[in-house]
Amino acid sequence: LADKRWNVENGGIVIGGAPVRTDATSQSKITGAVSLFQNDPDLTFIDWEAQPGIWVTFDAETMKAIGIAVGRHVQACFSRAKALSAQIIQAQDEAALDAID
């Protein structure tokens, strides 16, 4: 279960048709960029390597939206793992375990 959650969490998401990396390093950098915008009122844009070799420029609102989407994705992974963990614990036999999706 932990491996599956980790793989889904780190597998990336698509926002507005664009792939966004969600591995731990990317999560940290996204959080840092959102924080930078929040703490530097003079900052209007940042350059971002969205995928290897693909550069984009984001404003504060776009970076915040990306941060929220990634944060919700990560939280959804943990919430799903919690629900599945409860089902696994309650399973009475192998057939019940096999029925868990």
VMD Tcl script that draws the C-alpha trace (Angstrom):
set ca {
  {0.00 0.00 0.00}
  {2.78 2.44 0.90}
  {4.58 1.70 -2.36}
  {1.41 2.22 -4.39}
  {0.67 5.51 -2.61}
  {4.24 6.69 -3.17}
  {4.13 5.81 -6.87}
  {0.84 7.61 -7.42}
  {1.94 10.62 -5.35}
  {5.17 10.93 -7.32}
  {3.65 10.06 -10.69}
  {2.70 13.60 -11.63}
  {-0.56 15.26 -12.53}
  {-1.96 17.22 -15.46}
  {-3.05 20.81 -14.88}
  {-4.73 22.65 -17.74}
  {-3.44 20.07 -20.19}
  {0.17 20.42 -19.01}
  {2.04 17.71 -17.10}
  {3.31 18.74 -13.65}
  {5.89 16.74 -11.73}
  {4.88 15.76 -8.16}
  {7.98 14.02 -6.83}
  {9.30 15.22 -3.46}
  {11.84 17.59 -5.01}
  {9.21 19.16 -7.26}
  {6.77 19.49 -4.36}
  {9.45 21.33 -2.39}
  {10.33 23.65 -5.25}
  {6.67 24.45 -5.93}
  {6.13 25.21 -2.24}
  {9.22 27.42 -2.29}
  {8.03 29.31 -5.36}
  {4.60 29.93 -3.81}
  {6.29 31.13 -0.62}
  {8.60 33.39 -2.61}
  {5.65 35.09 -4.28}
  {3.92 35.49 -0.90}
  {6.97 37.04 0.73}
  {8.27 39.23 -2.10}
  {5.57 41.67 -3.22}
  {7.87 43.08 -5.91}
  {8.18 39.73 -7.67}
  {5.79 39.51 -10.62}
  {7.02 36.48 -12.60}
  {9.33 33.50 -12.27}
  {10.85 31.26 -14.90}
  {10.17 27.57 -14.38}
  {11.39 24.41 -16.08}
  {8.06 22.63 -16.32}
  {9.61 19.53 -17.89}
  {13.21 18.92 -18.89}
  {14.00 21.52 -21.54}
  {10.52 23.09 -21.45}
  {10.57 26.56 -19.90}
  {7.55 28.61 -18.89}
  {6.98 31.87 -17.06}
  {4.48 31.91 -14.20}
  {2.83 34.74 -12.33}
  {1.86 34.50 -8.67}
  {-1.71 33.35 -9.27}
  {-0.65 30.57 -11.63}
  {2.06 29.36 -9.25}
  {-0.43 29.40 -6.37}
  {-2.93 27.38 -8.43}
  {-0.23 24.83 -9.24}
  {0.75 24.63 -5.57}
  {-2.85 24.05 -4.54}
  {-3.37 21.37 -7.21}
  {-0.20 19.53 -6.23}
  {-1.05 19.81 -2.53}
  {-4.53 18.42 -3.14}
  {-3.08 15.59 -5.20}
  {-0.68 14.63 -2.40}
  {-3.43 14.84 0.22}
  {-5.76 12.74 -1.93}
  {-3.06 10.06 -2.13}
  {-2.75 9.94 1.65}
  {-6.53 9.98 2.18}
  {-6.97 7.10 -0.27}
  {-4.17 5.14 1.43}
  {-5.84 5.70 4.81}
  {-9.17 4.38 3.49}
  {-7.52 1.37 1.88}
  {-5.54 0.66 5.04}
  {-8.79 0.45 7.01}
  {-10.24 -1.94 4.43}
  {-7.12 -4.12 4.57}
  {-7.25 -4.30 8.35}
  {-10.94 -5.24 8.28}
  {-10.54 -7.90 5.60}
  {-11.45 -11.31 7.00}
  {-9.77 -13.46 4.38}
  {-7.79 -13.49 1.16}
  {-10.91 -13.09 -0.97}
  {-11.80 -9.91 0.93}
  {-8.26 -8.62 0.38}
  {-8.48 -9.42 -3.34}
  {-11.73 -7.43 -3.57}
  {-10.03 -4.23 -2.40}
  {-9.31 -1.86 -5.28}
}
mol new
graphics top color blue
foreach p $ca { graphics top sphere $p radius 0.5 }
foreach p [lrange $ca 0 end-1] q [lrange $ca 1 end] { graphics top cylinder $p $q radius 0.2 }
display resetview
